[in-house]
Structures are given as structure tokens and as C-alpha cells.
Amino acid sequence: MTSVTRSDLWARLSEAGLVQGEMPAHGEAKSPWFVRIMLGFAGWLGALFLLGFVGAAFAFVWKSAAASLAVGAGACAAAVVIFRAAPRSDFVAQFGLAVSLAGQALLVFGLSKWFGRSLQSAALVFAIQEAVLFFLVPNTLHRVLCAWWGALALAWVMIDAGFYAFAPAVVTAGFLWVWLAEFDFGRHAAMARAGGYGLALASVQAAVMHGSLWWTWMQSIGHRQAAYGPAIEWLGHAASAAVLLWAVIRLLSREGLALGSGQGRIGLAGALILGAASLKAPGVGPAAAILVVGYANGNRVLAGLGVAALLGYLSHYYYSLQATLLEKSAILAATGLALLAARLVLHRWWPEQETEATHA
């Protein structure tokens, strides 16, 4: 339908009293969901066949670090061109995503062979690589994955250096910085949200795997634990508590609530209680921060990730306790009573505002 025909049709509909106002802008018709799924599947299938052919024809790539890096960089560059050529095509987007993931896998393989035992240097270079691809590739899912893997690579650098206790606090601080300034990025808001979701996934993983799970995983791949002292561990736990306190203060300021007000004091008291718990269970602070920000921003995805992080870490913490079942049962009962008491306090001092229902 041409623009003239659309104008005539809108004028006739207006004369008949069926529509009002200005004619809406011409929009693009979206394909049904099942067509988009088939196009995405076809894109992955075509990319996998192409990569399989290239892998079989150029087997020498897997034998040389330089060749792996060169081919991986070429695949990533091709993915950038593919994404920018047709950013709205489902087939092209999934095809480019598969090519980019294959290129990144080749780069990881080449970096691991190039640096040998220096995994810290390889992880740092990989984080830089993910940051570059995050800005170059205009695709939301690709940016989420780049932010996620880049943050985990930086966390690996810290863990490898012996500062594993600070990893959850640092990753969660980056996540909070993005989402607390969600509306300050202007035309780059979509890019910032994609990075925020990637950092949220990294924060959940860092919170749940905090402590022995990190070392169990690293020892399973033959990594030797770096030396650290109890002071570093306690400072890292305090950093997790400080991140939660900072998030609550920023949210109270954003809502226009003074720290000395009744609601402000209750919010700070809750943050301090959870922060104190983080000194013994350091994953509580980051997980609670994700949950609080998700709830405050009205973002169900973030709130769900916060709940998943909190449940995952508490489950890990509960089963890793060196205590009898009777002692664990007593801890659970005391925790339940404390939560019920907190609920009564909030209901008494911070009641929900009743609003009148409006009907259309």
C-alpha cells in the first residue's frame, strides 16, 4: 500500500468517524512467532554447517594458537558485518550469533594456548575482547552474552589473583551502577539495559558460587589456589555488605526519602541487618541487592534473578554448614521467626498505601 493510498484510506475512516487524530507512522509488519523460530533455527543450522565445513577443511587451525586467533578474529569481524547488514532479520541475527560464538570460542582456545599457564592474562584479554564486541555488534542477545562473559572473566582475574572474596561485590557494584542510572543513558539506554542484564547474570553466578564452589570448580580444571589471608576474606565480605547499603541509600535518595525519616531508618536498618549477615554469609548481600533493585525498578526479570540468587546461595550455604541436622533445623527455625518478626515490623511501621481503584 502506497503512502497516497494510506492517506486516502485514513481520510475516509476519519470522515466515517471510525478513527481520530493524525495518521500513524508506517510501521514494519512483524512475522508470527513460529515463523521467527523457524528462521532462527535455520540460521543456526546454516551457520553450524558452514563452521563444520570450515573446521574440517582447516584442521590446522586447532593446532596453532596464531591460526586460532586469526580465524577467530576473522569470524568475529564477519559477525559484526552480518549483524550490521540486516539487524532486523531473525535469520541473519541467529546466523551472525552462531558465527560470533564460534569465533569467540576460537579466540578463547587460541588465548589459552598462547598464554599457557597464565590464565589470568588470558582472562583479561578475553574481557577486553568481550567489551569490544559489546559495542560493535548491535544485537541485544549478543550484548547480554558479552557483558555476562566479560564480567565473569574479570571475576576470574580477581579470583586467580587471590581476591576471590571481592568478586561478588565488584560484579554486583557494576550491575547496580547500570540499573540505578537506567534513565540517564539517553539514546544508549537499550545498550545499557543489555549490559545490565548480562551483569545481572554474572552477579547471580558470583553470589551463588561464592566460596568453596569457586575453588571446587577451579581445582577441577587443575588450578592452584592463590594465597590469601583472613583479612582479605573479611574485607571482601564487608565489601558485599557495603554494596547492599550503597544500593539502599541510592534508592532512598531516588525516591526522595530522607535517611532520617521513618521509612529511611527502616530501610537502612534492614540493609545493615542483611549486611551483618553477609559478614558470615557473603552471598546474601549481592543477592539481596539484585532483588531490591529489581523490585524498586518494577523489573520482574531482575526480581526473579534476585530470588534465584538468594535461594541458590542459601541452599549452598545450608548444605555446606559443618553442623548436625538438629543444629541446622534450629537455624532454619530461628531464621523463620526472624523473618516473621521483620514482616510484623514492616506492617506496623511501613503500611501499604491504599489507593482507589480506577475503572476505564
LUMBA-254186 format. One line per 8 residues: number of its first residue (from 1); their letters; for each residue z, x, y of C-alpha. Coordinates in steps of 0.05 Angstrom, whole numbers, padded with zeros to 5 digits. Layout:
BEGIN
NUM = A = Z X Y ~ ...
***
This chain:
BEGIN
1 = MTSVTRSD = 00000 00000 00000 ~ -00022 00030 00067 ~ 00022 00032 00128 ~ -00020 -00021 00163 ~ -00013 -00068 00104 ~ 00062 -00056 00102 ~ 00067 -00072 00177 ~ 00027 -00137 00168
9 = LWARLSEA = 00070 -00158 00109 ~ 00134 -00144 00147 ~ 00109 -00184 00207 ~ 00092 -00244 00162 ~ 00160 -00241 00129 ~ 00193 -00238 00197 ~ 00154 -00299 00221 ~ 00176 -00336 00158
17 = GLVQGEMP = 00249 -00319 00173 ~ 00257 -00281 00107 ~ 00274 -00213 00139 ~ 00303 -00188 00204 ~ 00303 -00124 00244 ~ 00257 -00064 00242 ~ 00213 -00048 00183 ~ 00249 00001 00137
25 = AHGEAKSP = 00221 00070 00127 ~ 00174 00083 00070 ~ 00215 00108 00010 ~ 00196 00141 -00055 ~ 00198 00098 -00118 ~ 00246 00125 -00170 ~ 00228 00127 -00243 ~ 00272 00089 -00293
33 = WFVRIMLG = 00329 00128 -00324 ~ 00296 00131 -00393 ~ 00232 00160 -00363 ~ 00273 00213 -00326 ~ 00310 00231 -00391 ~ 00244 00239 -00428 ~ 00215 00281 -00372 ~ 00277 00326 -00372
41 = FAGWLGAL = 00274 00333 -00448 ~ 00200 00351 -00443 ~ 00216 00403 -00390 ~ 00268 00436 -00434 ~ 00223 00433 -00495 ~ 00165 00465 -00459 ~ 00209 00519 -00429 ~ 00241 00535 -00496
49 = FLLGFVGA = 00173 00541 -00530 ~ 00148 00586 -00474 ~ 00210 00630 -00476 ~ 00208 00634 -00552 ~ 00136 00658 -00548 ~ 00153 00709 -00495 ~ 00214 00732 -00535 ~ 00172 00741 -00598
57 = AFAFVWKS = 00115 00776 -00562 ~ 00161 00823 -00523 ~ 00215 00841 -00573 ~ 00224 00908 -00537 ~ 00260 00871 -00481 ~ 00322 00865 -00524 ~ 00323 00939 -00539 ~ 00323 00965 -00468
65 = AAASLAVG = 00372 00950 -00412 ~ 00320 00964 -00358 ~ 00269 00918 -00392 ~ 00321 00862 -00399 ~ 00339 00868 -00326 ~ 00266 00869 -00304 ~ 00245 00809 -00346 ~ 00309 00771 -00328
73 = AGACAAAV = 00298 00782 -00254 ~ 00225 00760 -00261 ~ 00247 00696 -00297 ~ 00297 00681 -00242 ~ 00245 00693 -00189 ~ 00197 00647 -00226 ~ 00252 00594 -00229 ~ 00260 00598 -00154
81 = VIFRAAPR = 00186 00587 -00144 ~ 00185 00529 -00194 ~ 00243 00494 -00160 ~ 00215 00501 -00091 ~ 00145 00479 -00112 ~ 00167 00410 -00135 ~ 00241 00398 -00121 ~ 00238 00323 -00134
89 = SDFVAQFG = 00204 00326 -00202 ~ 00250 00316 -00262 ~ 00203 00353 -00309 ~ 00196 00412 -00262 ~ 00271 00413 -00247 ~ 00291 00417 -00321 ~ 00236 00466 -00336 ~ 00259 00511 -00279
97 = LAVSLAGQ = 00331 00504 -00301 ~ 00315 00527 -00372 ~ 00275 00586 -00345 ~ 00332 00605 -00297 ~ 00385 00602 -00352 ~ 00342 00646 -00397 ~ 00332 00696 -00340 ~ 00407 00697 -00326
105 = ALLVFGLS = 00421 00708 -00400 ~ 00374 00768 -00400 ~ 00407 00795 -00337 ~ 00476 00789 -00370 ~ 00450 00824 -00432 ~ 00419 00879 -00390 ~ 00481 00889 -00348 ~ 00526 00893 -00409
113 = KWFGRSLQ = 00481 00948 -00438 ~ 00472 00983 -00372 ~ 00547 00988 -00355 ~ 00571 00996 -00426 ~ 00647 00991 -00429 ~ 00653 00980 -00354 ~ 00655 00904 -00359 ~ 00688 00899 -00291
121 = SAALVFAI = 00627 00928 -00256 ~ 00580 00883 -00297 ~ 00621 00821 -00278 ~ 00620 00840 -00204 ~ 00544 00849 -00205 ~ 00537 00783 -00243 ~ 00579 00747 -00189 ~ 00533 00774 -00135
129 = QEAVLFFL = 00473 00752 -00175 ~ 00500 00681 -00181 ~ 00514 00679 -00106 ~ 00442 00698 -00091 ~ 00414 00646 -00139 ~ 00462 00594 -00110 ~ 00429 00600 -00042 ~ 00357 00609 -00065
137 = VPNTLHRV = 00350 00552 -00116 ~ 00350 00483 -00083 ~ 00377 00444 -00142 ~ 00446 00412 -00146 ~ 00460 00424 -00220 ~ 00436 00495 -00216 ~ 00482 00508 -00157 ~ 00541 00477 -00193
145 = LCAWWGAL = 00530 00524 -00252 ~ 00520 00585 -00207 ~ 00585 00571 -00169 ~ 00623 00559 -00234 ~ 00599 00622 -00269 ~ 00604 00665 -00206 ~ 00677 00644 -00195 ~ 00693 00659 -00268
153 = ALAWVMID = 00660 00727 -00261 ~ 00705 00743 -00201 ~ 00765 00718 -00241 ~ 00744 00765 -00297 ~ 00743 00823 -00248 ~ 00814 00807 -00228 ~ 00837 00798 -00299 ~ 00804 00863 -00321
161 = AGFYAFAP = 00840 00899 -00264 ~ 00908 00873 -00288 ~ 00916 00819 -00235 ~ 00905 00760 -00281 ~ 00966 00725 -00251 ~ 00928 00717 -00185 ~ 00864 00690 -00215 ~ 00882 00615 -00215
169 = AVVTAGFL = 00909 00619 -00144 ~ 00848 00654 -00117 ~ 00797 00608 -00151 ~ 00836 00546 -00131 ~ 00841 00571 -00059 ~ 00765 00576 -00056 ~ 00759 00506 -00085 ~ 00808 00478 -00033
177 = WVWLAEFD = 00774 00513 00025 ~ 00708 00479 00008 ~ 00734 00409 -00004 ~ 00784 00408 00054 ~ 00726 00426 00100 ~ 00677 00379 00065 ~ 00654 00345 00130 ~ 00648 00410 00171
185 = FGRHAAMA = 00586 00438 00137 ~ 00536 00393 00173 ~ 00467 00396 00143 ~ 00493 00443 00089 ~ 00542 00391 00063 ~ 00502 00378 -00002 ~ 00501 00453 -00018 ~ 00576 00458 -00003
193 = RAGGYGLA = 00592 00399 -00048 ~ 00553 00430 -00105 ~ 00592 00495 -00096 ~ 00656 00455 -00092 ~ 00643 00422 -00159 ~ 00628 00489 -00190 ~ 00693 00518 -00162 ~ 00730 00456 -00188
201 = LASVQAAV = 00706 00471 -00259 ~ 00726 00543 -00252 ~ 00794 00522 -00224 ~ 00806 00476 -00283 ~ 00788 00531 -00332 ~ 00830 00583 -00296 ~ 00890 00535 -00295 ~ 00886 00514 -00368
209 = MHGSLWWT = 00873 00584 -00395 ~ 00926 00617 -00352 ~ 00970 00666 -00390 ~ 00963 00680 -00464 ~ 00897 00643 -00473 ~ 00862 00692 -00428 ~ 00888 00752 -00467 ~ 00874 00719 -00534
217 = WMQSIGHR = 00802 00708 -00514 ~ 00794 00778 -00484 ~ 00825 00812 -00545 ~ 00777 00773 -00590 ~ 00719 00810 -00557 ~ 00753 00877 -00563 ~ 00781 00883 -00492 ~ 00843 00924 -00480
225 = QAAYGPAI = 00897 00892 -00437 ~ 00905 00926 -00370 ~ 00974 00949 -00349 ~ 01014 00906 -00302 ~ 01086 00896 -00283 ~ 01132 00836 -00279 ~ 01129 00839 -00203 ~ 01054 00826 -00204
233 = EWLGHAAS = 01064 00768 -00251 ~ 01117 00735 -00208 ~ 01076 00746 -00145 ~ 01017 00713 -00178 ~ 01060 00653 -00197 ~ 01085 00649 -00125 ~ 01013 00651 -00101 ~ 00997 00590 -00144
241 = AAVLLWAV = 01056 00553 -00112 ~ 01034 00575 -00042 ~ 00963 00548 -00054 ~ 00991 00479 -00070 ~ 01037 00480 -00010 ~ 00979 00500 00036 ~ 00937 00443 00009 ~ 00991 00392 00023
249 = IRLLSREG = 01002 00418 00093 ~ 00927 00415 00108 ~ 00922 00344 00081 ~ 00982 00321 00122 ~ 00951 00352 00184 ~ 00885 00319 00170 ~ 00918 00251 00163 ~ 00955 00261 00229
257 = LALGSGQG = 01024 00263 00198 ~ 01076 00310 00228 ~ 01112 00356 00179 ~ 01178 00329 00206 ~ 01161 00256 00194 ~ 01189 00218 00135 ~ 01123 00219 00096 ~ 01112 00292 00116
265 = RIGLAGAL = 01180 00312 00089 ~ 01168 00275 00024 ~ 01100 00308 00015 ~ 01129 00377 00028 ~ 01188 00363 -00018 ~ 01141 00344 -00075 ~ 01098 00406 -00062 ~ 01160 00450 -00063
273 = ILGAASLK = 01185 00419 -00128 ~ 01118 00429 -00162 ~ 01114 00499 -00132 ~ 01182 00516 -00161 ~ 01156 00491 -00229 ~ 01096 00537 -00220 ~ 01141 00598 -00219 ~ 01155 00585 -00293
281 = APGVGPAA = 01091 00546 -00310 ~ 01039 00576 -00262 ~ 00982 00529 -00283 ~ 01018 00468 -00254 ~ 01006 00487 -00181 ~ 00930 00495 -00185 ~ 00921 00434 -00229 ~ 00964 00391 -00182
289 = AILVVGYA = 00925 00417 -00122 ~ 00859 00394 -00154 ~ 00889 00326 -00168 ~ 00918 00318 -00098 ~ 00854 00337 -00063 ~ 00812 00292 -00108 ~ 00858 00233 -00094 ~ 00861 00247 -00019
297 = NGNRVLAG = 00785 00253 -00013 ~ 00774 00190 -00055 ~ 00734 00231 -00105 ~ 00743 00205 -00175 ~ 00708 00264 -00207 ~ 00756 00314 -00175 ~ 00816 00270 -00191 ~ 00794 00266 -00263
305 = LGVAALLG = 00786 00341 -00267 ~ 00856 00349 -00238 ~ 00885 00303 -00290 ~ 00847 00340 -00345 ~ 00872 00407 -00319 ~ 00944 00383 -00314 ~ 00944 00353 -00384 ~ 00908 00413 -00413
313 = YLSHYYYS = 00955 00464 -00384 ~ 01018 00424 -00400 ~ 00994 00416 -00472 ~ 00982 00491 -00477 ~ 01049 00506 -00445 ~ 01086 00458 -00491 ~ 01056 00486 -00555 ~ 01066 00558 -00533
321 = LQATLLEK = 01140 00549 -00520 ~ 01184 00591 -00565 ~ 01233 00534 -00577 ~ 01253 00486 -00632 ~ 01225 00415 -00637 ~ 01293 00388 -00615 ~ 01292 00431 -00552 ~ 01221 00411 -00537
329 = SAILAATG = 01239 00338 -00545 ~ 01296 00346 -00497 ~ 01249 00379 -00446 ~ 01199 00322 -00453 ~ 01255 00270 -00443 ~ 01282 00306 -00382 ~ 01211 00311 -00353 ~ 01201 00237 -00364
337 = LALLAARL = 01266 00219 -00329 ~ 01249 00265 -00271 ~ 01181 00232 -00263 ~ 01212 00162 -00265 ~ 01263 00183 -00212 ~ 01206 00211 -00169 ~ 01169 00145 -00176 ~ 01230 00106 -00153
345 = VLHRWWPE = 01240 00152 -00093 ~ 01167 00145 -00072 ~ 01170 00070 -00080 ~ 01233 00068 -00037 ~ 01213 00117 00018 ~ 01137 00112 00017 ~ 01119 00040 00001 ~ 01046 00019 -00005
353 = QETEATHA = 01017 -00015 00057 ~ 00999 -00088 00044 ~ 00930 -00105 00071 ~ 00899 -00173 00079 ~ 00840 -00186 00034 ~ 00775 -00199 00069 ~ 00720 -00241 00038 ~ 00647 -00238 00053
***
